[in-house]
């Protein structure tokens, strides 16, 4: 092919129209992508998150759906004085500006008291060790009961006046009574006729040393 023929083909109307068509298609694609991104990301659109804390979960879902927001229950807790199914926490916070379609994360109050498993404590550790282990597991420590036995040693555990055993599940808000051995408390009766078989004492705060 001669140089003259090449120049004729290069600058022919067919080549020009193809170049123009390619440019127009490129512009159309860019405009279409820009419009799609604005629509998809809802650029410039936002709604205010309502306060649903304190609402029942059904009412909270309805209030959020009205604003095109999505309800997601991510956690639960237990507060005895609050009704089951009430919203305890929400994220994002009320008053925040978010785009429609955003997920709102809720923590609700569960229906049943959480249960904890009694650890292997009775007959295996001292009072202070038992208190530390029980508190770490979320138990509440109630008044302690002292009976004849090895000093400061955990003889048994009681919940609601009933002895409980390793592996048993009990409500985590029920106080646990530690039955502690103490040589100062013997059996029999005192001068007033009261039994000395056991004595109930309040637990010590923290880990201060006992003063006799």
C-alpha positions, 0 to 999 in steps of 0.5 A: 500500500502506497503512502497516498492510499494510506493517507486517503484511508486515514482521513476518510469520512468513515474513520472520522465518523467512527472516532466521533461515535467512540467519543459520544459513547464514552461521554454517554457511559461517563454520564450514565455512571455519574447518574447511577452513583448519585442514585445509589449513594443517595448523595445529599439525602439524609434522614434524622435517626429517631429515638427508639430507646424505651420503645417496644421492639415492634414499635421501634421497627415501625418508627424506623421503617417509616423513615426507610431505616433498617432495624437490626437487633445485635445484642440483648441484656437483662434488666429485671425492672424493664419489660421484655422486648424493650429497646435498651440501647441504639446506634447511631444515636438519636438525632444523627443524620444518616442516609435512608436504608441505613441499618440501626443497631438495637439492644433489647431487654431479653425475656428470661433471666440469664443463667450462670453455671456454678463453678467447682468451688465448694471444698476446693478453695478459700473464701477470698478465692471463691469470691473473686471467681464468682464475681468474675463470672457475674455472680452476686455474693450474698450474706455468708454462712459460717459453720464449724470446719476448716477456717476460711474454707468454702464448705458449700454454696447456697442459692435462695437457701438451697445448696447448689452443686458444681455444674448446676445452672442458677439465675445470675441475679440470685445472690450466692451464699458462701458456707464458710468453715470457722473454728470459732463457731461450734455446735450446741447452744449459747447462754440464751438457748440459741443454736451455734451450729451456723451463723449468717454474716454479711460479706466483707467489702473488697479484700480488706483483712478481718479485724478481730 
